[in-house]
Amino acid sequence: MLKPEDFRRSIVHEPGEFLAILERRLRAAGSSGRAGPRARLLEKLSTCYQLVDGELSKAEAFLKKIVEQGGFYAELFKLEAGVEPGEVLKRVKALRRAAGNIYASSRSELKSARGERDAREAFRAGVGRLVSIYRRNRKTLSAVRRVALEFSRMPDVEGDLRVIIAGMPQAGKSTLISRLTNAKPEIGFYPFTTKNIIAGHLPVEPYGRIVLIDTPGILDRPMRERNPVEHRAVLAVKHLADALLFLIDPSPGKYYSLDEQLNVYRTVQNMLQGKPLKIVLNKADATPPGELEEACERVRREAGVEPLVISALTGLNLDALKNWLTGLLKTGTRGF
């Protein structure tokens, strides 16, 4: 898996930032005055090319990482940018070749110019063509920048066992991960408080580290109708999960019915392809005993498994949940 720092080095500048940097560097290039006028122009032309090529090379390196990694990152790139990363990589490579050709031809024209006026014309034309590569392709480069920034903010999900915490909005996923790990997610009282992936780490000596990943809530609706927030959760389940905790809210104040929550459970179960899954009935502290037992019976009957009843808020049965997770880590669930 890639880490956030793998992406920070690949963040290109916005066109406005790029032009400001270029202006500063062109002023500084050849400012010593020791070289002749033509040598200074050659140095400035080289400065412009190096900046353009440096930005394109950062974009290329980022896209190569995404294409090579595939899976989660490639699908998330397409979700964020609306285009396959491989197609953007081809485009950026072509732009680098074009910039190299422009630089080579402009340098040759500048060196062979008959007089100072022709040399300045060759210089201005070369710089203008190099800058136009950035300007004409600002949409592509801005998309690469936006996705690289998004990826750089993602948490470190490296560990010995990755466990997704999934469920519908307001099931208590963020509260649970904050109680089990060192993560500090935003705890809200409205759906979709969690808009990105949040990870917390649970060390289990001497076996290794469990990574718990809190995902945005998934609604009970067809995939084509899901918004980008839900798609992030789906991609995490599909590509990152070694195992999964599915939280159900059975309380009287629940946002979604048990029917809706069980429908989402079936969707998530199909994505896991047989990997370990535990249904967790949360908010036992806010659910009358009779309603809690009724919800347990529904899960037994319709899902065919025994749910674990907890309260993330009060800590009820969190030790039992940790024991289940530790058992998966001990038996080497990764690659299940």
RACORQUI-V659178 format. One line per field, one symbol per residue. ss: DSSP state (H for helix, E for strand, C for the rest). A space follows every 10 residues. Layout:
ss: ???
This chain:
ss: CCCHHHHHCC CCCCHHHHHH HHHHHHHHCC CCCCCCHHHH HHHHHHHHHH HHHHHHHHHH HHHHHHHHHC HHHHHHHHHH HCCCHHHHHH HHHHHHHHHH HHHHHHHHHH HHCCCHHHHH HHHHHHHHHH HHHHHHCHHH HHHHHHHHHH HHCCCCCCCC EEEEEEECCC CCHHHHHHHH CCCCCCCCCC CCCCCCCEEE EEEECCCEEE EEEECCCCCC CCHHHCCHHH HHHHHHHHHH CCEEEEEEEC CCCCCCCHHH HHHHHHHHHH HHCCCEEEEE EECHHHCCHH HHHHHHHHHH HHHCCCCEEC ECCCCECHHH HHHHHHHHHH CCCCCC
